[in-house]
């Protein structure tokens, strides 16, 4: 079986208020994703006469009209081999009782089902070729957390364990979301609770974005190993649980036990051997192999790096960030910066790894083997947190970033042109440090123009750096730091069924969770 890796966001919520931008959302997704199981959101906040704001429940005529348009757009944008869509919506039955689920249909022409009971939903989906994917599962059961007493592995082959809500792998983790009005995580609905029950459920990440922009960087993205980029092949991979998720950076992970892929159920009569291959956009930190909810083995990649790589031609990856600039804190508002620029390497080759976009208006172009062009859109301001970040329409953000790869000698010079910046550094310098440039003179000129204040009249010169546009290039990472292939062995696994999944972490904190493999040990 020949498998290929595809990336998608299975949790972009489009609202009725977004109807004029439905087409825009699909077009933007096609530019940087392989597939989009759309999650139309048939609920709206409204204000009661008394002033209390509540969320609607059950279908309304406008929701049914939107659903027809969503189906039409899914059919329009489905291009086998190029971009795959699945019509879907966030089930708005009694979510308080059963937990939140995204319903996805294999094809168009199915209803917007607003039944209250999860078992009624399951019964309908068995007839319609649909899935019901739980998300933010670690909220309190009975208060929007997942009730695992009601679970069908054929309808819910995987669960979303990371999104804008945080990570629900366990109730206590470094990505836990504690300030959301839906409450903090607790035991009962978390992934570890489901696995401890013996349930077969794979792992994904996706955005839970209510902002029209699918695949917003840092809110979670889904990966699937499938034979082809078609509905049939992706659906087969969904049911086989050949899926995983990352917080943002697109880590390429292959995970097998005894030659069986992630998501498999196998038998074993002796030691269990895992093969894990990882290629990260940035530096790899560690790989954790987890058996029955406990870390069985940890591989620390930094322990295996050579002190010096003497090869004349080096393969390395690095991240470029542009933005910041005038801040509302200091009296600036509504200043949007459009960036047009390019990155060039004097010797060797330069290529794109990924864009780290958080909103519309950003793109990369491979101009030739030595040049990558970019177009970015930023607007300085306070990044929304918590509920505002989930519900607000996405606005341009203070910084946009992208990751590139170079194959070049250390003497090669990397040049970055994007007004007001025109800078360069050698590959040797790139490998040794993170570099930052700030447009202080531009900041001074803007402040004087906007407020009529000269540098002599400013008591604290901090404002010039704080309001300056900045360019940052992170320290380059050689191939040996971002790529690993390891084999791990569980020499004495317990009798009975055991589950093994993988957690991969980069040095910058980005994390991937890989679906378990279940091993019946005889």
DARAUR-V822033 format. One record per helix or strand of 2 or more residues. SS is the DSSP state (helix for helix, strand for strand). FROM is the first residue (numbers start at 1). TO is the last residue. Records with the same first field share a line. If there is no record, write none. Layout:
SS: FROM-TO / FROM-TO
This chain:
strand: 4-8 / 12-14 / 35-37 / 39-40 / 45-47 / 53-55 / 83-86 / 88-90 / 101-105 / 130-135 / 158-163 / 166-167 / 202-205 / 221-226 / 243-246 / 252-257 / 260-261 / 265-268 / 272-279 / 284-291 / 294-300 / 313-324 / 336-345 / 349-356 / 363-368 / 371-379 / 399-409 / 413-418 / 421-426 / 435-438 / 469-473 / 477-478 / 483-490 / 496-506 / 511-521
helix: 16-32 / 61-77 / 95-98 / 118-128 / 191-196 / 231-240 / 301-304 / 328-330 / 386-391 / 427-432 / 440-451 / 455-457 / 462-466 / 479-482
